[in-house]
Every structure is written in C-alpha cells, then in structure tokens.
Amino acid sequence: MFGQKTQPSWFFGSARHLEAVNRLVYLVECREPVAVLSGPDGSGRSRVLERVGRELKRAGDRVLMISLAGLDSEGALWQLVSRLSASAGNNGSLRRHESLNRLRDELAGLSQCGTHTTLLLDDVQRADADAGVLLRFLVSLAASGSCSLSLVAAIESEIPEELGAHVYLPVRLERFTAAESAGFAAELLQRLGVETELMDANTLRAIHEVTRGLPLRLQQMCELLQAWSEAWPGAEFSADSVRMIAAEAFSSAATDAPPLRALRMA
C-alpha cells in the first residue's frame, strides 16, 4: 500500500481497501477499458494495485504493473514493449511509431490467443507531461476493442483528460479511521515481533494522530517502534513516546515534544 514498500507481500485487509480491490477486479472482468483508483499519497494505492494484479493473474490475465513516476512516453513505452515482447531485448533504438506498432501487435497477439491484458499504471500524476501521448494511445486501443486490454490507473486526485471520458466508476481511497489505524498498527507490530500488549488505547490513538491515518506513515511508524523496542527491550510504549518518535521522523507532525535523541538520554 503505500509508495516505496518494504514489505510488499503484506496487505492490510481494511474494509475500504478490500472493497477497492474487489471493485477494480470487477471492472476489469467486465472488460471496462479504463478503471481509476485515486487517493491521497500514502493511502495505499500501490498496494491495492499489487493486490488487484495478483487477483487478475489468478484469473488468467496477463498483468503488467509499472510506475510512471518521472517517465515520459518513450520511457514508459520502452518498459511496456520490453516486458511484453521477448524479442525486444534491450533495444532502445526503436522509433516511437515502431515501438507503438510493436506494442499494438503484442497486445493483439495475446488477444488472439484468448489472453486479456491488464496494465496497472501507478503514479500517473508523477509522469512527465509527454506521457499523455502514450496514455491516449493505450486508451484508444482498450476502447476500440481491437485488443483485449484494460488499464487500471492510480492517481492522487484529478483524473487526467486522457482517461476521463472512459472512466465508468472511479474508486477512491480515504485515510484510515482511528479504529482502522489501531487495527493496522496492531497487526503489523505483531508481525514485526513487537509486544502490542504494552500499548494502551491512548498509545494507539496517538499513532493514528501522528500518522494522520495514512497507511504509508503507519507502516513507517510501526517500523520505528520496532527499532525503539529492540533498542530498549521491555520499555513500555506510551502516547508521549509515540509523539517523540514522530517528532523526529515526520517533519510535518504537529508536536511540541522533544526529539528522539532526548528520549534516548532519559
């Protein structure tokens, strides 16, 4: 879920994230050309896409997931062609129209073999402006029916105009509630070997407050708490200790607590 991932095999099955996965899989199975997943940074877009990809692979789809962050059309196109075509190798010398033709031919070939292809496009809002050329091409292929193709795009908020006209039911992720944050933290901390019985309701509430209910920050906070517990075995967690750790780890955390190094000297 959550940007640059350190534990890609773990997926926290909150109700809203499972609903997002199910809705996106359903849209692809209905052969909608474009599906969009939106949500604030850190809300779990990447991990939802990963989970969608696993579900679609089980159903027999050919699934490719790429991050468009920092890529222009040529960079994204080369990645798609090289991963779809075994004959592409490391040949980056193809002209754009040749690469587009090869991509179209590869997708058409898979379609003729009865294989549906799903492209999971992460970080669309961070792509180079020129990437819109490729998006329009992919949307035209998916919408035309000439290839058995679906696009699932993850964005932060506004749907790009290249996708908008073909989006049937956009899926939106929101921040966790306090209860969801507590469940997330308790489950991940147990996986990390941290004794969660040392935490009371106030501590879990503080974890929610300093992470603002964002799964990425929740994961980072849990990993910091794991390091803290290893450095001071048996030490009790408290709301104050959580805020102290967050004050140093998250520059945007609103707190007047002293930094972590002061806690270490206590």
Buried (B, 14 or more C-beta within 10 A) or exposed (E): BBBEBEBEEEBBEBEBBBEBBBBBBEBBBEEBBBBBBBBBBBBBBBBBBBBBBEBBEEEEBBBBBBBBEEBBBBBBBBBBBBBBBEEBEEBEEBEBEEBBEBBBBBBBEBBEEEEBBBBBBBBBBBBBEEBBBBBBBBBBBBBEEEBBBBBBBBBBEEBBEBBEEBBEEBBEBEBBBBEBBBBBBBBBBEEBEBEBEBBEEEBBBBBBBBBBBBBBBBBBBBBBBBEBBEEEEEEEBBBBBBBBBBBBBBEEBEBEBBEBEEBEEE
